[in-house]
Amino acid sequence: MSKILYEVYQNDIKDSESVMFGKWYARLKSIETLSTERLAKHISEHGSVFTADVVEGVMKKFKTCLLEMLLESKKVKVAGLGTFYLTCECQKGGADKEEDFNVNQHLKALHIRFLPDQAQEDNLSSREFIKKAEFVNVKSLLSSGKDDEEGGADGGSLAAPTLSGETPFAETTEVTISGPDGAEIRYTTDGSTPTAVSTLYSAPFSLSDSATVKAIAIKDGKSSGVASKSFTKASGGDDPDQ
């Protein structure tokens, strides 16, 4: 199950309504923003038969065609995800009479909107979507990491994963990650430190470019230290075996 990070904060705005001031609420936390290139690479590494450049090309074409269709007064429905459509924002005040309305004068902006799919098998409406996620308090992750560092010397901490794969390599290399029994493995391929919401390792994956893979093991709410391995693609006529 996916993990959504959140933090609890206190409303300290004094001019808030009395029922809200001083109360505690939750807000979601993002660990990163994926670029089109990185998302394409992520897709290609999940059992896809398409390489990252092909996936990225399709994604860019989708964006271009989506905007084209929206500007032709069409809605675009992506099955299992939802429907994209346009709405308009008018200037305050509007026109006094119907015949006085002028697009150039009274329209302020166009907005791309998204309506989640609410079909029974793919219900992404807000009330159903919340049932699909597991929530993790950022504070608990920070506390867990601190406990692991303090307990590492006594040998009771969770062992870090082991990464294997050929490096340097000519065209591609297959990366295998193993860890403690019963632990889930989370990893990154961009050199960033993995967290509980990083990509879940399920099977060996291929790299076609130089990358630094980092991984952690997670079990019973505890995280291991970070395992790291750099995989380098041989350049030009370099012999990877030398």
Kinemage of the C-alpha trace (Angstrom):
@kinemage 1
@onewidth
@group {chain A} dominant
@subgroup {mainchain}
@vectorlist {calphas} color= white
{ca met a 1} P 0.000 0.000 0.000
{ca ser a 2} L 1.226 3.515 -0.794
{ca lys a 3} L 2.401 5.747 2.006
{ca ile a 4} L 1.338 9.386 2.222
{ca leu a 5} L 3.380 11.631 4.489
{ca tyr a 6} L 1.680 14.219 6.649
{ca glu a 7} L 2.519 16.542 9.492
{ca val a 8} L 0.303 17.880 12.260
{ca tyr a 9} L 0.265 21.647 12.794
{ca gln a 10} L -1.554 24.094 15.039
{ca asn a 11} L -3.632 26.931 13.618
{ca asp a 12} L -2.047 30.050 15.131
{ca ile a 13} L -3.832 32.665 13.026
{ca lys a 14} L -5.592 34.784 15.622
{ca asp a 15} L -8.167 36.205 13.257
{ca ser a 16} L -9.390 32.708 12.388
{ca glu a 17} L -12.843 31.665 13.456
{ca ser a 18} L -12.893 30.875 17.153
{ca val a 19} L -13.645 27.201 16.493
{ca met a 20} L -10.439 26.882 14.429
{ca phe a 21} L -7.871 28.960 16.316
{ca gly a 22} L -5.517 26.859 18.419
{ca lys a 23} L -6.794 23.579 16.972
{ca trp a 24} L -4.569 20.944 15.409
{ca tyr a 25} L -4.849 19.857 11.778
{ca ala a 26} L -2.950 17.771 9.240
{ca arg a 27} L -1.280 18.801 6.008
{ca leu a 28} L 0.407 16.589 3.460
{ca lys a 29} L 4.141 16.655 2.797
{ca ser a 30} L 5.821 15.920 -0.526
{ca ile a 31} L 9.342 14.538 -0.632
{ca glu a 32} L 10.083 15.554 -4.222
{ca thr a 33} L 8.650 16.644 -7.557
{ca leu a 34} L 9.295 14.220 -10.402
{ca ser a 35} L 10.208 15.661 -13.791
{ca thr a 36} L 8.786 14.157 -16.969
{ca glu a 37} L 12.156 12.527 -17.608
{ca arg a 38} L 12.341 10.920 -14.168
{ca leu a 39} L 8.730 9.736 -14.274
{ca ala a 40} L 9.347 8.184 -17.686
{ca lys a 41} L 12.403 6.402 -16.312
{ca his a 42} L 10.376 5.191 -13.336
{ca ile a 43} L 7.712 3.756 -15.669
{ca ser a 44} L 10.288 2.060 -17.888
{ca glu a 45} L 11.842 0.306 -14.879
{ca his a 46} L 8.531 -1.231 -13.774
{ca gly a 47} L 8.369 -4.181 -16.123
{ca ser a 48} L 7.708 -2.001 -19.164
{ca val a 49} L 8.843 -3.193 -22.590
{ca phe a 50} L 9.431 0.430 -23.568
{ca thr a 51} L 12.628 2.337 -22.868
{ca ala a 52} L 12.592 5.590 -20.906
{ca asp a 53} L 13.021 7.759 -24.025
{ca val a 54} L 10.001 6.138 -25.695
{ca val a 55} L 7.849 6.600 -22.588
{ca glu a 56} L 8.962 10.233 -22.274
{ca gly a 57} L 8.138 10.846 -25.932
{ca val a 58} L 4.606 9.471 -25.496
{ca met a 59} L 4.085 11.565 -22.350
{ca lys a 60} L 5.159 14.759 -24.129
{ca lys a 61} L 2.904 13.939 -27.071
{ca phe a 62} L 0.024 13.305 -24.665
{ca lys a 63} L 0.491 16.767 -23.164
{ca thr a 64} L 0.523 18.433 -26.592
{ca cys a 65} L -2.576 16.575 -27.781
{ca leu a 66} L -4.392 17.117 -24.486
{ca leu a 67} L -4.012 20.889 -24.777
{ca glu a 68} L -5.034 20.734 -28.430
{ca met a 69} L -8.240 18.841 -27.619
{ca leu a 70} L -9.110 21.111 -24.693
{ca leu a 71} L -8.731 24.186 -26.902
{ca glu a 72} L -11.171 22.570 -29.344
{ca ser a 73} L -13.875 22.494 -26.644
{ca lys a 74} L -13.423 18.789 -25.979
{ca lys a 75} L -13.082 16.967 -22.705
{ca val a 76} L -10.424 14.256 -22.426
{ca lys a 77} L -11.168 11.181 -20.323
{ca val a 78} L -8.326 8.904 -19.263
{ca ala a 79} L -9.899 5.597 -18.215
{ca gly a 80} L -9.198 4.737 -14.599
{ca leu a 81} L -7.870 8.227 -13.875
{ca gly a 82} L -10.387 10.915 -14.709
{ca thr a 83} L -11.459 13.662 -17.105
{ca phe a 84} L -9.624 16.842 -18.064
{ca tyr a 85} L -11.689 19.858 -19.108
{ca leu a 86} L -11.566 23.668 -19.296
{ca thr a 87} L -13.398 26.293 -17.265
{ca cys a 88} L -13.283 30.046 -17.665
{ca glu a 89} L -12.825 32.814 -15.099
{ca cys a 90} L -14.544 36.124 -15.706
{ca gln a 91} L -13.610 39.593 -14.544
{ca lys a 92} L -15.411 40.794 -11.433
{ca gly a 93} L -18.512 42.789 -12.149
{ca gly a 94} L -19.347 41.132 -15.453
{ca ala a 95} L -21.377 42.825 -18.163
{ca asp a 96} L -24.527 44.767 -17.441
{ca lys a 97} L -26.340 43.280 -20.419
{ca glu a 98} L -26.002 40.080 -22.457
{ca glu a 99} L -25.277 42.044 -25.612
{ca asp a 100} L -22.555 43.979 -23.819
{ca phe a 101} L -20.522 40.882 -22.952
{ca asn a 102} L -17.137 40.951 -24.687
{ca val a 103} L -14.702 38.025 -24.460
{ca asn a 104} L -11.629 40.250 -24.658
{ca gln a 105} L -12.969 42.547 -21.983
{ca his a 106} L -14.812 40.276 -19.577
{ca leu a 107} L -12.921 36.966 -19.690
{ca lys a 108} L -9.966 36.855 -17.309
{ca ala a 109} L -8.482 33.352 -17.690
{ca leu a 110} L -8.937 29.725 -18.698
{ca his a 111} L -8.243 26.941 -16.195
{ca ile a 112} L -7.519 23.253 -16.765
{ca arg a 113} L -9.617 21.197 -14.373
{ca phe a 114} L -9.595 17.522 -13.494
{ca leu a 115} L -12.515 15.359 -12.374
{ca pro a 116} L -11.404 12.014 -10.845
{ca asp a 117} L -12.893 8.829 -12.227
{ca gln a 118} L -15.749 7.638 -10.021
{ca ala a 119} L -16.454 4.315 -11.700
{ca gln a 120} L -16.869 1.594 -9.100
{ca glu a 121} L -13.699 -0.279 -10.102
{ca asp a 122} L -11.531 2.873 -10.303
{ca asn a 123} L -13.130 5.299 -7.884
{ca leu a 124} L -10.696 8.144 -7.285
{ca ser a 125} L -13.169 10.532 -5.697
{ca ser a 126} L -11.822 12.204 -2.576
{ca arg a 127} L -13.784 10.047 -0.129
{ca glu a 128} L -12.774 6.791 -1.850
{ca phe a 129} L -9.179 7.777 -2.642
{ca ile a 130} L -8.414 8.208 1.054
{ca lys a 131} L -9.214 4.514 1.600
{ca lys a 132} L -6.428 3.476 -0.779
{ca ala a 133} L -3.567 5.067 1.153
{ca glu a 134} L -1.598 4.470 4.306
{ca phe a 135} L -0.676 7.626 6.202
{ca val a 136} L 2.678 8.126 7.906
{ca asn a 137} L 3.445 10.993 10.276
{ca val a 138} L 6.701 12.700 9.267
{ca lys a 139} L 7.562 13.079 12.938
{ca ser a 140} L 7.454 9.301 13.438
{ca leu a 141} L 9.870 8.779 10.524
{ca leu a 142} L 12.316 11.269 11.985
{ca ser a 143} L 12.082 9.575 15.373
{ca ser a 144} L 12.597 6.152 13.796
{ca gly a 145} L 15.696 7.328 11.973
{ca lys a 146} L 17.150 8.766 15.166
{ca asp a 147} L 16.488 5.530 17.058
{ca asp a 148} L 18.252 3.526 14.333
{ca glu a 149} L 21.327 5.746 14.532
{ca glu a 150} L 21.472 5.482 18.303
{ca gly a 151} L 20.931 1.706 18.279
{ca gly a 152} L 23.292 0.894 15.420
{ca ala a 153} L 26.303 0.196 17.632
{ca asp a 154} L 24.703 -2.629 19.576
{ca gly a 155} L 24.045 -4.755 16.504
{ca gly a 156} L 20.257 -4.685 17.033
{ca ser a 157} L 19.494 -2.369 14.119
{ca leu a 158} L 18.065 -3.586 10.808
{ca ala a 159} L 20.751 -4.621 8.316
{ca ala a 160} L 21.102 -2.495 5.199
{ca pro a 161} L 20.285 -4.075 1.814
{ca thr a 162} L 22.899 -5.447 -0.561
{ca leu a 163} L 23.096 -4.119 -4.135
{ca ser a 164} L 24.653 -6.074 -6.982
{ca gly a 165} L 25.125 -5.556 -10.693
{ca glu a 166} L 27.866 -5.146 -13.278
{ca thr a 167} L 29.806 -1.873 -13.277
{ca pro a 168} L 31.140 -0.433 -15.413
{ca phe a 169} L 28.828 -1.769 -18.125
{ca ala a 170} L 28.593 -1.483 -21.901
{ca glu a 171} L 24.882 -1.105 -22.801
{ca thr a 172} L 22.771 -2.071 -19.781
{ca thr a 173} L 23.230 -3.647 -16.394
{ca glu a 174} L 20.727 -5.512 -14.216
{ca val a 175} L 20.514 -4.366 -10.609
{ca thr a 176} L 19.510 -6.800 -7.878
{ca ile a 177} L 18.751 -5.751 -4.307
{ca ser a 178} L 18.473 -8.163 -1.384
{ca gly a 179} L 17.643 -7.440 2.237
{ca pro a 180} L 16.641 -8.957 5.573
{ca asp a 181} L 13.851 -11.556 5.529
{ca gly a 182} L 10.411 -10.031 5.751
{ca ala a 183} L 11.626 -6.491 5.067
{ca glu a 184} L 10.458 -4.324 2.191
{ca ile a 185} L 13.108 -2.562 0.130
{ca arg a 186} L 12.755 1.042 -1.009
{ca tyr a 187} L 15.224 2.519 -3.470
{ca thr a 188} L 16.160 5.492 -5.644
{ca thr a 189} L 18.253 5.695 -8.820
{ca asp a 190} L 19.131 9.394 -8.784
{ca gly a 191} L 21.470 9.395 -5.799
{ca ser a 192} L 18.874 10.821 -3.399
{ca thr a 193} L 18.325 9.240 0.002
{ca pro a 194} L 15.444 6.733 -0.106
{ca thr a 195} L 12.502 7.014 2.275
{ca ala a 196} L 9.449 4.956 3.175
{ca val a 197} L 7.652 6.299 0.075
{ca ser a 198} L 10.433 5.752 -2.464
{ca thr a 199} L 10.074 3.127 -5.201
{ca leu a 200} L 9.305 -0.329 -3.817
{ca tyr a 201} L 11.745 -2.996 -5.021
{ca ser a 202} L 9.971 -6.095 -6.334
{ca ala a 203} L 12.282 -7.499 -9.005
{ca pro a 204} L 15.663 -6.854 -10.640
{ca phe a 205} L 15.643 -3.819 -12.935
{ca ser a 206} L 17.876 -2.571 -15.746
{ca leu a 207} L 19.907 0.612 -16.039
{ca ser a 208} L 20.927 1.974 -19.415
{ca asp a 209} L 22.736 5.059 -18.107
{ca ser a 210} L 25.162 5.767 -15.289
{ca ala a 211} L 23.344 6.039 -11.964
{ca thr a 212} L 23.785 5.849 -8.234
{ca val a 213} L 21.337 3.431 -6.639
{ca lys a 214} L 20.539 3.789 -2.959
{ca ala a 215} L 18.306 1.469 -0.909
{ca ile a 216} L 16.950 0.960 2.593
{ca ala a 217} L 15.200 -1.947 4.280
{ca ile a 218} L 12.026 -1.330 6.315
{ca lys a 219} L 10.530 -3.768 8.789
{ca asp a 220} L 8.169 -3.313 11.734
{ca gly a 221} L 8.373 0.463 11.367
{ca lys a 222} L 12.182 0.482 11.547
{ca ser a 223} L 14.496 1.599 8.745
{ca ser a 224} L 17.991 0.340 8.041
{ca gly a 225} L 20.997 2.379 7.085
{ca val a 226} L 21.364 3.418 3.447
{ca ala a 227} L 23.129 1.080 1.017
{ca ser a 228} L 24.633 2.796 -2.018
{ca lys a 229} L 26.292 1.625 -5.241
{ca ser a 230} L 27.326 3.591 -8.333
{ca phe a 231} L 26.850 2.020 -11.753
{ca thr a 232} L 28.894 3.561 -14.552
{ca lys a 233} L 28.279 3.180 -18.273
{ca ala a 234} L 31.490 2.780 -20.242
{ca ser a 235} L 32.001 5.680 -22.660
{ca gly a 236} L 32.966 5.429 -26.307
{ca gly a 237} L 35.159 2.446 -27.038
{ca asp a 238} L 36.086 1.797 -23.435
{ca asp a 239} L 36.186 -1.868 -22.565
{ca pro a 240} L 34.061 -2.383 -19.423
{ca asp a 241} L 36.091 -5.482 -18.566
{ca gln a 242} L 39.327 -3.552 -18.256
